Amino acid sequence: MDSIAIRGGKPLHGKIEISGAKNAALPLMVASLLTEETLTLTNLPHVADISTLTNLLCHHGSLAVMNGQQSGAGSSSGRTLSLTARDITNTEAPYDIVRKMRAGALVMGPLLARVGKARVSLPGGCAIGTRPMNLHITGLEQMGAEIDIVGGYMEATAPNGLFGAEIRFDTVSVGATENLLMAACLAEGETVLENAAREPEISDLIKLLRQMGADIDGEGTDRLLIRGVDRLYGTEYRVMPDRIETGTYAIAAVITGGEIELLNTSADLVRSVLDVLIEAGADVTESKNSFIISRKSKRLNGVDIMTLPYPGYPTDMQAQMMALMTIADGAAMITETIFENRFMHVPELSRLGANITVHGHSALVRGVDHLVGAPVMATDLRASVSLVLAGLAAEGETVINRVYHLDRGYERLEEKLAACGADIERISSGG
C-alpha cells in the first residue's frame, strides 16, 4: 500500500483550487438512474469513490463517458462525466462494490422508482459508526415498497409502484434524505419529508432534480415537499465546490502559520468552521468566489466544538480541527454527536506527541508546544487527512500509512500542498 511522507515545519503560502464536492457528486450521479436520457456532470473530482460509483452505475446498465479535464466557471477545472441509463439491465448492487463506500446504497430508491425492484447490499465505507439503513428502509416502506434483509442484502420490490407519503425522520440523515428525495420524484402523488437534512449537498441535489423536471419545494429547510412527476429528463449540471476540502486546506494554512488563498469556493460553505478558526486566531479575507486565510499570531487559542447536523459544525471536519487544537494554547473540548466511533485518529495523533483524553463522546485536547514526526496509520477518510495536517506542523518526518482512505475523497492532495511549499511525497507500495 502507498504511504505519504511529510517533513513538517514549513508555513504554507500560495493558492489552492478547490475541487468539486465528492459528497455532492455521488448522489448527483445516482440521480442519472431516474431518467433514460443523458445526465452530464461537470466539475467532478477525480477521486476513488467517483470511480467506484461509476462502476456500480455501469453494472446497472448505464453508459458512462468521462471527458477528462474541462475548464468551467471561474477557470476551475474538473472532469466531465456523462451517464445514460437508457435501460436498467441489472437491479442488484453487489457487495463487492457497495462495501467500498456507503453512497452505493443510494441506488435503492431510484431503482425502485424507475423499475420497481432492487437488491442492494448493506453498505460499507469508513468504520466510523453503524450508520444503519433503517431510516431508508422505513421511509421506502411507507411509500409502498416491500423490503426484506436476506443474506446481507436489502431485497426490495414495489409491486404497485411507489406512492407519496408523509415521512418524518427520527434523526437527521443525509443519506436517507437523498434516497427518499430521489425516489419521491417519480412516485405517485405528494411526499413530505420532515426533519430532512439541510446540508448544501442536499440543496445541490434538489437543484439538479428540478433541472431534470422534478417538482420540489423546501430547499434549505428541514421540510421537503415533492410532487411526483411521470418522468425526468437529461440535463447538464455543475457540481458544487467541496466544503470539506475547503475547510481542510483552511486548517492547513492556520496549522502551519502560513497564508493560503482558496479558489473556486465560498466562505459561506464553511462558515461554522471559519468561525472556530477565527476564534482560535485565524484571519480571513473574503471575496466572491474565494477567500484568503492566515494565522494572525504565533500561538493559537483552544476552542471547544461540538459536531451537529448542518448548519452546525460538520462531523467531517472534526478530526482536522482536533489536529489544529493539539498545538493551541490551553485546552479544547471536542464533542462528537453524529458518529459514535469517530475518535480513531486520537491514538495516531498521540504518537506525534498530542495530549488527548477521550471521555465517551468527548475528547479533551490539551495543547502542546509542538508535535514530533512519527509513523502513523490512517483509519478512515477524514482521520487520514488530520494526520496529514498534523504532519505538516510537526518537527521531523511523519509517514502516513494506508493512505487509500485519502484517495477516496481528496484529489491531488500532495500536489496541491506541495505547490504551497509543503515537503510532501507519496511513496508507492512498489518501493
N, C-alpha and C positions, 0 to 999 in steps of 0.2 A: 504494500500500500504506500501511496505517496505521503510525504510529510512536508512541513514548511519550517524553514529555519529563519529566525529573526534575530538580528543583532540590534538591540534596542538602544534607547537614549538619544535618538535623533528627532528633534522637532520637525514636524511635517509642514511643508509650505507648498502651496500650489492650487490647482483646480482639479476637481473630480466630477466627472459627468455621471449622473445617476441613471441607472438602467430602468427599464420597465419593471413593474412590480410583479414578482413571481406569484404572490398570493392573490393578485387580481387576475393575472393572465390565466391561471389554471381553471377557475370557473368560467371565464370567457370562452376558453377552448371547449369546455364541456357543452356550453350552450349551442355549439355547432350541431349537436345531435338533435336539436329541436326543429331543424329545417332540412329539406332536401337540397336547398340552394347553398352556394358557397359563402362561407364566412371568412373574411380576410382580416387578420390581426397584425397591426404594425407595432413597432417599439417593443418587441418581445425579447425578454432577456435570454441569453444563451447559458442556461443552467441545466443541471441534470434532471430536475423534476419536469421541465418542459419536454425533454426528450422522452421521458418515461410515459407521460400522459399522451404524447403524440402516438407512441407505440400502442397504448391502450385504445385510443380512438380508431386507429387503423385496424386493430383487432375486431372492432365492432363493424368495420366495413367502410370507414371514412377514407377518402383520398386526401393525402397531405402533401403539400408542396411548399418547401422552405426556400425563400428567395434571398437568403443571406442578409448582408448589411443594407440598410436603406436610410437615407437622411430624412428626418422628419421635422416637425415644428421645433424651432429653436436650435436647429442644427444637431439635434440628438440623433444618434444612430442606434438602430435596433433591428433585429431580424423581423422579417415579414413571413407570416405563415398563413396559407390558405387551406381551409378544411372543407371538404364536401362530403356530407353524409347522405348521399342520394338514396342509398339502400342500406338499411341495418341488416347485416348478414349474420351477426352473432350477438346474442344478448348476454353472454357471460363475461364478466370482468374477473379474470383468473387471479388466483392468489399470487402467482409468481410476479405479476405486475403490480397489483394493488398493495401488496405488502411493503413495497418500496416507498409509498407515500400515501397519506390519507386522502388526498384530493381524488384518488381513483374512485372512492365511494360515491362521489357526486354524480356519477353516471346513472345511478338508480332512478332518481326522479325523472330525468329526461327520457330514459328508455321506457319507463312505464307510461309516460305521457304520449310518447311517439308510437310505440308498438305494443304496449300493454303487458310487457313482461321483462324481467331482468333477473339475472342470477349473479350476485355481486359478492366477492369475498369480503369478509370482515377486514378492515383496513389495518395497515401498519404505519410506518413513518417513525418519527422520533419517539423514544421511550420516555416521554416527559409526563405521562399521565394516562389514565384509562381512556378518556375522551370517548365514551360509549356512543353507540349508534341509536340508542333508544328514542331520542328526540326525532331523528329522521324516520324511524320505523313507525312510531306512534302517529306522527303527522300524516304520513302517506296512507296509513290505515284509515285515518279519519276522512281521507279523500277517496276511499273506496278500494284501496289495494289490500290484497291478502298476502301476508308475509310470514314465512317460517324460517327459522335458523336451522340449517341442516349441514352437518359436516364442515362448519366454519364458513358457510355461505348464507347470505340472505337471499332466499328464493321468493321472488315477488311476482304477483300477477295482478292485473286489473281487469277481471273478466267482463265488467260492464263499463270500462273506461274510468277515468278519474273525474271526480266532481268537486265543485267548490265546497269549502268548509271553513268554519271559524276555528282557528288553531292558536292556542296560547302555549308558548314555550315555558316550561318550568324554570329553566335557566337560559341565559343568553348564549346562543351558539351560532357562530359564523357559518359553519358547515351546514347545519340543519336549515338555517335561513336560506342559504344559497340553493340547497337541494329542493326544498319545497317551493321556493320562489320560481325556479325554472319549471318544475312540474305543473304549478298552477297556471302558467301561461297558456297551456294547451288543455287545461281541464275545463269541464263544462260548468258555467256559472261563475260566481264570485268566491274568491278565497280571501280570508283575512288572517294575517299573521300578526299576533300580538306578542309583545316582548321580543321583537325581532332584533337582530344585531344591527348596529348603526355604523359599522366600520366603513371607511372610504371605499374599500374594495367591494362592499355591498352596493354602494351608490354607483360604482363603475359598472357592475353587472346590470343594475337597473337601467342605466343609460344605454348600454348595448342592447338589452332586450327590447326597450322602447324603439330603438332604431330598427330592430328586426320586425317591429309591428305589434309588440306586446302592449297591453293597457294596464299600467301600474301607477298607483298613487301612493304617496307617503315617503318618498325618497328622503333619507336623512333622519327619519323618525323611527320609533320602535313599533309603529303600526303600519303595516303594508296592506294595501287593498289591490288585489289582482283580479281583473275581469278576463276570463278565459277567451281566447280567440280560436278560430278554426285552423289557422296556420301562421307560421312565422316565415320570414324571408331572409335571404342572404344580405350581407352588408360589409362595409369596411370600417374598422374601428381601431383607434389608437389606445394602447394600454397605458394606464396612468403611471406616474413615477413611483418607485419603490420607497415607501416611507420608512421601512425598517433599514434598508441600505442607507437612506439619508441620515437617519439617526445614528447609525453605526459609525459612519465617517465623520459626523459631527463630533462624536465622542473621541474619535482618533485624533482630531485636531486638539481637543482640550487635554486629553491624557498625555500627549507628547509636548504640550506647551507651544504648539505651532499655530498656524493660521491657514485655513482651507476655504476656498470658495466652492460651494456645491452648486452645480449647474443642472438646469432642466428639472428642477424640483421646486417645492414651495415650503416655506417655513410653517405655513398653516397645516401642512400634513403632519408635522411633528411638534405641534405646539406644546403638548404636555411634556415632551422630552426637553425641548428648549427651555421651558420654564424651570425645570430642575437644573439644567446646566447653567443657566444664568444665576440661579440662587447659589450654585456651587462655585461660581467665579468666572463664568464664561462671558464673552462679549459677542453679540450678534447684530449684524447689519443686514437688513432685509431688502431685497429687490423683487421685481415681479416674478421672475422665473429662476431665482437663485438666492442664496444668502451666504454671507461670509461669517465664519465663526472662529474665535480665538480664545486664549486664556488671558484674562486681564492681569492676574497676579501670579507670583511664583507658586504659592500654595493654594489648594482648593479647600472648600468648606464641605464637611459632611452633610448630606441632605437625606432625610427619610423619604422613602417612596413606598407606595402600595399599588400593585397591579390591579387594574379594573377594566371592565369592558369599555369600549370607546364611548365617550371621548376621554376616559380616564387614561392613566399611564399604561402603555401596552406591555403585555407579558412578554412579547417578542423582543423587548428592549431591556428586560430586567437583568439578564446576565451581563450585558455590555455596561450598564450603569454600575453594577456591582464591581466590575473591573476598575472603573474610574474611582469609586469610593475607597478602594484599597489603599490609595495614596493621598487621600484627603485628610485634612486636619480634623481631629475629633472622631466621632462615631456616626454611623448611619444605620438605621434600621430598615431593612428591605423586606417587605411582606408580600408573599405570592398568594393571590386569591383565586387564580384561574386554574392552574395545574398543580397537582399535589406532589409531583416528583421533579420539580424544576430547579433543584439546587445541586445537580450532579456536577456542576463546574466548581463547586466550593473546594473539594479536596485538591483539584488541579491548581486552582488559584493559590491555595495554601502551599503548594510545592514551590511557588515563586516567592514565598515569603509573606503572603497576605495573612491577616489576622481576622478570621471569620468564625463565628459561633452560630450554629443553627439551632433554633428552638421551634420545632414543629414547622409552621408555615412562615416563619420569620427567620431572617439571618441578621445578626448584629456584626457589622463590619467596622473594626477599629483601624483607622488609617495608620499606615506605617510610613517611615521616611522614604523608603524606596523598595522596589521589587528586584529580585535577582533571577536571572535566566535559569531555566532547568528544562529537562524533558517532561512533556505533559501529553495527555491524551484527550482528544475530543470525544464527547459523549453524545452530543446532539447538535443540530444546526446552529442555534444561537449561542450555546455554550462554547462551541468551537471558535466562533468569532470573538467571544470575550477573551479567550486565551491569546488570540492574535493581538487584541488591544493591549492586554497586559504585557505581552512580549515586546510591543513597540515602546513601552515605557520602562521596561526592566533593564537593569545593568547586565551586560554579557549576552550570551546566546540562549534563546528559547527554541526548542524543537517541538513542534506540534505534530503528533501522530494521528492517524485515522482522519485525514482531512477530507475524505469523501463526503462527510457531512457538510463541509463548507461548499463543496461543488454543487450541492443540491440547491443552494439559494443565493450564492454570491458570484457574480460574473466578473472575471478577470481581476479578482481581488489583489493578487500580488502585483499585477501590472499597474493598477490604479494607485496603490500605496507607494510603489517604487517610484512612480512619476512625481510624487510629492517628497521624495528624499528618504523613504524607508529603506533600510538594508534588509531585504527580504528575498528569499528564493525558495522555489519548490524543488524538493529532492524526489526524483522519481523512484518508484519501487524497484526499478531495474538497477539502481545504484545512484 
